[in-house]
């Protein structure tokens, strides 16, 4: 079957021919006629099967045709697409496509632009992470098709920039991903603003119970199109599994990337930090790579994606946020650097390769603590992943119950590590000896100081007794005893000259003990 056999108008056929499309995929063969007839559609198809074109092509045809309207039945009523006259200069939004990620929204908008280059149907994309100025300007000019993520769309709706009362076709893409990312409440709020008379298209790779309930709320007497069982892998993707220690994953990845046949590769990690570490390590080993994840600004993520598509970088390291938003032609290799703990995520990851009937290779690295995840994936897909063997040596032994000295001998050491260990041991013994001798010196000094203080107190008390017995304790002696360097005050010859009776030595000692007469006390 060819696209020309699906009753597609000539301008769109010409655009498909320019894009190199000749034969429709199974989802396109079955979905396009259903949508052109105006029916609601429930599409169960995994990523990479060509489902974007399955709804983009008929939507473009419906909105561009004014003489051949499609009829849509909604609870006994009929609705005709394309016959609404625009009142005023501003056009209303006629089609809304909701998607979970920014990358996927950009990909869908690019598909609409490519397939609709010869029809007069305008489109724009709305997502967060960037300024809204250009988006609101496009909405003010009037847009037929809006591709949006839920968060930014709700923001613009609250600000009065988006009016959904005239929507004719509503598409919910990657519904199961919406559920995983917690967007179900946002989707329900958006659906509440849509008119009851509309055509709805619902796509999901998996159909858990929550997605089934959501589809029942959105769709009216839908036609179900399931080209493959839910969560099955594409047959054209060759899968490989390496059992490897976690510490050797980077080494194995670089060893496999040395193959010149791998001109481009997409590497998936479970965490944002892991993506950054892998990308930096590859760069240090002269393998051009960049990372994209949720902490990256949208402009930086789009720039990295553009560099990867153009061949400027060889490896793109991504988290699962980009697992369904990357659509790259002729991508042959996908690496699961870490096994995902959700089996469905594995299907979406490897679906980046083997797209639209092309061949692909998916290589996964499994650490000992990830074997359970592999079993869950094989149980879900019903396919046993072939195990490959690598040529890496055994990893360095971890902590065991052996003596520490044996553990040190078992480790692989740097050539200078042995000398460094000897120097550390010598330095440690010197420090211990230094600490011991220092303790002895402090004890000896303390004993000597104590003895000197006792001798000083004995000499001082004997001198004072001798002075008091002779009555020769003068003011100069007191100044010397108190440590004063000032010159002695003039001595008075008698009490009459001083104007005050002279105190006895015993009284002076008593005042000194009581703190009297000492302003510095």
Buried (B, 14 or more C-beta within 10 A) or exposed (E): EEBEEBEBBEBBBEBBEEEEBEEBBBBBBBBBBBBBBBBBBBBBBBBBBBBBBBBBBBBBBBBBBEEEBBEBBBEEEEBEBBEBEEEEEEBBBBBBBBBBBBBBBBBBBBBBBBBBBBBEBBBBBBBBBBEBEEBBEBBEEBBBBBBBBBBBBBBBBEEEBBEBEBBBBBBBBBBBBBBBBEBBEBBEEBBEBBEEBBBBBBBBBBBBEEBEEBBEEBBBEBBBBBBBEBBBBBEBBBBBBBBBBBEBBBBBBBEBBEEEEBEBBBBBBBEBEBBBBBBEBBBEEEBBBBBBBEBBEBEBBBBBBEBBBEEEBBBBBBBBBBBBBBBBEEBBBBBBBBBBEBBBBBBBBBBBBBBBEBEBBBBBBBBEEBEEBBEBBBEBBEBEBEEEEBEEEEEEEEEEEEEEEEBEEEEEEEEEEEEEEEEEEEEEEEEEEEEEEEEEEEEEEEEEEEEEEEEEEEEEEEEBEEBBEEEEBEEEBEBEEEEEEEEEEEEEEEEEEEEEEEEEBEEBEEEBEEEEEEEEE
